[in-house]
Amino acid sequence: MSAKDNGDIFDLDATLFCGQCFSWDRLPGGGYAGASGDRALFLCDPSRDLPRALADPFWRGYFDWDFPYAQARAQFSAMDPILKEAAAFAPGIHILNQDPWEALCSFIISQNNNIPRITGIVRRLCRTFGSPLEKSGDWALFSFPRPERLANCTPGDLAPLRCGFRARYLIDAAQKVSSGQVDLERLRTMPLTEAREQLMQIVGVGVKVADCALLYGLHRLEVFPMDVWMKRVMARWFAGKNPDCFGPYAGIAQQYLFHYSRNHPECFTEDEARERVS
């Protein structure tokens, strides 16, 4: 963990690998490499390279450096002992400001999938349809392909990605976004129900994928994505409550709870825990 300007803490590893993003890798020497849109970043020595990156407004915004996470944790800690424990388990997690198109595609790919496979598909998508960005030694980073690049593709063109039925969904998303039928930037300020409905025009996008795109790609912090596991978390620890009870920062609460439950399989049945870590 590293100290922030305001004395709070930031956990780079937990932030990058807590299930909100699939475009980063751990480097053999202990650093990190990743990209957002057409921007690449090597953090070979995070203690040295992260402060340099934060001098760039793009990466400072990407890592959500200036949001008052300590204040959010204090509010959660006053709400519920489980939520307090989850927030204390990984207090340095930030919600990344990802590219909206990249986040949408990533969570379309995430359907019925696990994190290693999602990461592999995203990597192949960038290498196949993106552009070379930077290299460090043998490690090369590629841009995330824009919707216009994928809009004219066929499922056969996407076969090298090995993303199965999701290829059709990615192409439909590219066509609707590139044509303006789904305007991602307008979703930042659109009423939540309408924003969700806009995204659900895309073939294969249901409530969960739409909510992930809104939280992780458009920084709608009031959104609380509910996959199978978060439904179990709610049923086990917050029975009778709904995500609205977590207030305007519900998405941050969701991330704390998701990461905590993922790292505490003993809190669930043997079958649930096995499925959780698969």
C-alpha positions in Angstrom: 0.0 0.0 0.0 1.1 3.6 -0.6 0.2 6.8 1.2 -2.0 9.4 -0.5 -1.7 13.1 -0.5 -4.4 13.4 2.2 -2.9 10.7 4.5 -5.3 8.0 3.2 -4.0 4.8 1.7 -4.0 3.3 -1.7 -3.6 -0.4 -2.5 -2.6 -0.7 -6.2 -2.6 -4.5 -6.3 -6.1 -4.9 -4.8 -7.4 -2.1 -6.9 -6.2 -3.6 -10.2 -7.1 -7.2 -9.4 -10.3 -7.0 -7.3 -12.5 -8.0 -10.3 -13.4 -4.5 -11.7 -10.8 -4.4 -14.5 -9.2 -7.0 -16.8 -6.5 -5.0 -18.7 -3.6 -5.2 -16.2 -0.9 -7.8 -15.6 1.6 -8.3 -12.9 5.2 -8.1 -14.2 7.7 -10.8 -13.3 9.8 -8.3 -11.4 6.9 -7.3 -9.2 5.6 -4.3 -11.1 2.5 -3.8 -13.2 1.6 -3.1 -16.9 -1.7 -2.0 -18.3 -3.5 0.3 -20.6 -6.7 2.3 -20.8 -8.0 3.1 -24.3 -4.9 4.2 -26.2 -2.8 5.1 -23.1 -0.3 2.6 -21.8 1.4 2.5 -18.4 4.4 0.5 -17.0 4.8 0.6 -13.3 8.0 -1.4 -13.1 8.8 0.0 -9.7 5.5 1.2 -8.3 7.0 3.2 -5.5 8.9 5.3 -8.0 6.6 5.1 -11.1 3.2 5.6 -9.5 3.9 9.1 -8.2 5.2 10.0 -11.7 2.1 8.7 -13.3 -0.1 10.6 -10.9 1.4 13.8 -12.2 -0.5 13.2 -15.4 -4.1 14.3 -15.0 -5.2 11.3 -17.0 -3.8 8.7 -14.7 -4.6 10.7 -11.6 -8.3 10.5 -12.7 -8.0 6.9 -13.8 -6.9 5.8 -10.3 -9.6 8.1 -8.8 -6.8 9.6 -6.6 -8.8 12.5 -5.3 -12.0 10.9 -4.2 -12.5 10.9 -0.4 -12.4 7.1 0.2 -11.7 7.5 4.0 -15.0 9.4 4.3 -16.9 6.7 2.5 -15.3 4.0 4.7 -16.3 6.0 7.8 -19.9 6.1 6.6 -19.9 2.3 5.8 -18.3 1.5 9.2 -21.2 3.2 11.0 -23.8 1.3 9.0 -23.1 -2.4 9.7 -20.3 -4.5 11.3 -19.9 -6.8 8.3 -19.5 -3.8 6.0 -17.1 -2.3 8.4 -15.0 -5.5 8.4 -15.1 -5.7 4.5 -14.0 -2.0 4.2 -11.2 -2.6 6.7 -10.0 -5.7 4.9 -9.0 -3.8 1.8 -9.3 -0.1 2.6 -7.0 0.9 -0.2 -9.2 -0.2 -3.1 -10.3 2.6 -5.5 -13.0 2.4 -8.2 -11.1 3.0 -11.4 -12.3 5.5 -14.0 -12.1 3.1 -16.9 -12.9 4.0 -20.5 -16.7 3.4 -20.9 -16.4 1.4 -24.1 -13.7 -0.8 -22.6 -15.6 -1.4 -19.5 -18.8 -2.3 -21.4 -16.9 -4.8 -23.6 -15.1 -6.3 -20.6 -18.3 -7.0 -18.7 -20.0 -8.4 -21.8 -17.0 -10.8 -21.9 -17.4 -11.5 -18.2 -20.7 -13.3 -18.6 -20.6 -16.9 -17.3 -16.8 -16.6 -17.2 -14.0 -16.4 -14.6 -11.4 -13.7 -14.1 -8.4 -15.5 -15.7 -10.4 -16.3 -18.9 -11.9 -12.8 -19.0 -8.4 -11.4 -18.8 -7.1 -13.7 -21.6 -10.0 -12.8 -23.9 -9.4 -9.0 -23.3 -5.7 -9.5 -24.0 -6.4 -11.3 -27.2 -8.9 -8.7 -28.3 -6.4 -5.9 -27.8 -3.6 -7.8 -29.6 -5.8 -8.8 -32.5 -7.8 -5.6 -33.1 -5.9 -2.9 -31.2 -2.7 -0.9 -32.0 0.7 -1.4 -30.5 1.3 1.2 -27.7 4.5 0.6 -25.7 7.0 -2.2 -25.0 9.2 -2.8 -22.0 11.5 -5.7 -22.6 9.4 -8.6 -24.0 6.2 -7.1 -22.6 4.0 -5.3 -25.2 0.9 -3.3 -24.6 -1.9 -2.7 -27.1 -4.8 -0.2 -27.3 -8.3 -1.3 -26.7 -10.0 -1.4 -30.2 -12.6 1.3 -30.7 -16.2 0.3 -31.6 -15.7 1.4 -35.2 -13.0 -1.3 -35.5 -15.4 -4.1 -34.4 -18.6 -2.9 -35.9 -18.0 -4.5 -39.3 -16.6 -7.7 -37.9 -18.4 -11.1 -38.1 -18.4 -13.7 -35.3 -15.9 -15.6 -37.4 -13.5 -12.6 -37.3 -13.6 -12.8 -33.5 -13.0 -16.5 -33.4 -9.3 -16.1 -32.4 -10.5 -14.5 -29.2 -12.2 -17.7 -28.1 -15.0 -15.8 -26.5 -17.8 -18.0 -27.8 -21.3 -16.7 -27.8 -20.1 -13.3 -26.5 -18.7 -12.5 -30.0 -22.2 -11.7 -31.3 -22.8 -9.5 -28.3 -19.5 -7.5 -28.8 -20.4 -6.9 -32.4 -23.9 -5.7 -31.6 -22.4 -3.4 -28.9 -19.9 -2.0 -31.4 -22.6 -1.3 -33.9 -24.9 0.4 -31.5 -22.2 2.5 -29.9 -20.4 3.5 -33.2 -23.8 4.5 -34.8 -24.7 6.6 -31.8 -27.8 4.5 -30.9 -26.2 4.0 -27.5 -24.3 7.2 -26.5 -22.1 6.2 -23.6 -21.1 9.7 -22.6 -24.8 10.8 -22.1 -25.2 7.9 -19.6 -23.0 9.8 -17.1 -25.8 12.2 -16.2 -28.9 10.3 -17.4 -31.3 9.1 -14.7 -30.1 5.6 -13.6 -33.2 3.7 -14.9 -32.9 5.3 -18.3 -29.2 4.8 -18.5 -29.6 1.1 -17.7 -32.4 0.7 -20.3 -30.1 2.4 -22.9 -27.4 -0.2 -22.3 -29.9 -3.1 -22.3 -30.7 -2.3 -25.9 -27.5 -4.2 -26.7 -27.9 -7.9 -27.4 -26.8 -9.9 -24.4 -26.6 -7.0 -21.9 -28.8 -7.5 -18.9 -29.1 -5.6 -15.6 -25.8 -6.9 -14.2 -23.6 -6.1 -17.2 -25.3 -2.7 -17.6 -24.7 -1.9 -13.9 -21.0 -2.9 -14.2 -20.6 -0.7 -17.2 -22.2 2.2 -15.3 -20.1 1.7 -12.2 -16.8 0.9 -13.6 -16.9 2.7 -16.9 -19.0 5.8 -16.1 -18.2 6.1 -12.4 -21.9 6.0 -11.3 -21.0 5.3 -7.7 -24.6 4.8 -6.7 -24.8 1.6 -8.8 -24.5 -1.8 -7.0 -24.0 -4.6 -9.5 -25.7 -7.8 -8.4 -24.2 -11.0 -9.8 -24.9 -14.5 -8.4 -22.4 -14.0 -5.7 -23.4 -10.6 -4.6 -27.0 -11.9 -4.3 -25.6 -14.6 -1.9 -23.7 -11.9 0.0 -26.9 -9.9 0.4 -29.0 -12.9 1.4 -26.4 -14.0 4.0 -25.4 -10.8 5.5 -28.0 -8.2 4.6 -31.3 -10.2 4.5 -34.3 -8.0 4.0 -32.2 -5.1 2.7 -31.6 -3.8 -0.8 -28.6 -2.0 -2.2 -30.2 1.4 -1.7 -29.4 1.0 2.0 -25.7 1.7 1.2 -26.4 5.2 0.0 -24.8 7.3 -2.7 -21.6 5.3 -2.6 -23.2 1.9 -2.9 -20.8 0.9 -5.7 -17.8 1.3 -3.4 -19.6 -0.8 -0.7 -20.2 -3.5 -3.4 -16.6 -3.6 -4.3 -15.5 -4.0 -0.6 -18.0 -6.8 -0.1 -17.2 -8.5 -3.4 -13.4 -8.5 -2.6 -14.0 -9.5 1.0 -16.2 -12.5 0.1 -13.9 -13.6 -2.6 -11.1 -13.8 -0.1 -13.1 -15.4 2.7 -14.6 -18.6 1.1 -15.0 -20.1 4.6 -18.0 -17.7 5.0 -19.9 -19.8 2.4 -20.9 -23.4 1.9 -18.3 -25.8 0.4 -20.1 -25.8 -3.0 -20.5 -22.0 -3.1 -16.8 -21.5 -2.1 -15.6 -23.9 -4.8 -17.6 -22.1 -7.4 -16.5 -18.8 -6.1 -12.8 -19.3 -6.6 -13.1 -21.3 -9.9 
